[in-house]
């Protein structure tokens, strides 16, 4: 009936938040581009920064940390951190 009156009826579009929430390939994180999974230890630990890595999937460099117990993980590198920096992870309990 609207077209008979000369009006053009168009359907609305989703707003950008709705499109991103759908999880389509355009808005999904490219996990195959990550160099490593970033994680933090569960208990207090001392370690040494072994390497800084530029990762395309993260917005900042990641640092490879080798702990005193022999475990190696990757963390997000803080500003000013360098290789061979001693890294201490402490858990604050309130």
C-alpha positions in Angstrom: 0.0 0.0 0.0 2.9 2.4 0.8 4.3 1.8 -2.7 1.0 2.6 -4.3 1.1 6.1 -2.6 4.6 6.7 -4.1 6.4 6.1 -0.8 9.5 3.9 -0.6 9.4 1.5 2.4 12.9 0.3 3.5 13.8 -1.9 6.4 15.9 -0.6 9.2 19.5 -1.7 9.9 21.1 -3.0 13.1 23.1 -0.5 15.0 26.9 -1.2 15.2 26.7 -2.7 18.7 24.2 -5.3 17.5 26.3 -6.2 14.5 29.4 -6.7 16.7 27.6 -8.7 19.3 26.4 -11.1 16.6 30.0 -12.3 16.3 30.4 -12.4 12.5 33.8 -12.8 10.9 34.2 -9.0 10.4 34.2 -8.3 14.1 35.8 -11.5 15.5 39.3 -11.3 16.9 41.9 -12.9 14.6 43.2 -15.5 17.1 45.3 -17.2 14.4 47.5 -14.0 14.4 48.4 -14.3 18.1 52.0 -15.3 18.8 51.2 -16.7 22.2 48.5 -16.8 24.9 49.0 -14.1 27.6 48.6 -15.4 31.1 49.6 -14.6 34.7 50.7 -17.0 37.4 48.2 -18.0 40.1 50.6 -17.4 43.0 53.4 -15.0 43.8 56.4 -15.7 41.6 59.8 -14.2 40.6 61.0 -14.3 37.1 63.2 -12.8 34.4 62.1 -11.2 31.1 63.7 -13.3 28.4 62.3 -11.7 25.2 60.0 -9.0 24.0 57.8 -10.0 21.1 55.8 -7.9 18.6 52.4 -9.5 18.3 50.0 -8.4 15.6 47.0 -9.5 17.6 47.7 -7.4 20.6 47.9 -3.6 20.9 51.2 -3.8 22.9 54.3 -6.0 22.8 54.3 -9.1 24.9 57.1 -10.3 27.1 58.3 -13.8 27.6 58.9 -14.5 31.3 60.9 -17.4 32.7 60.1 -18.0 36.4 62.4 -19.5 39.1 60.5 -22.8 39.0 61.3 -23.2 35.3 57.8 -22.3 34.0 57.6 -19.9 31.0 54.6 -17.6 30.3 53.9 -14.5 28.2 52.6 -11.2 29.8 51.6 -7.9 28.3 54.8 -5.8 28.4 54.6 -2.6 30.5 56.1 0.6 29.4 59.8 0.8 30.1 60.3 -2.9 30.6 63.5 -4.4 29.1 65.0 -7.8 28.5 66.8 -9.2 31.6 64.5 -7.2 33.9 63.6 -9.1 37.1 59.8 -9.4 37.2 58.0 -10.0 40.5 54.3 -11.1 40.5 52.6 -10.5 43.9 49.0 -11.3 44.7 47.3 -8.7 46.9 44.8 -10.3 49.3 42.4 -8.1 51.1 
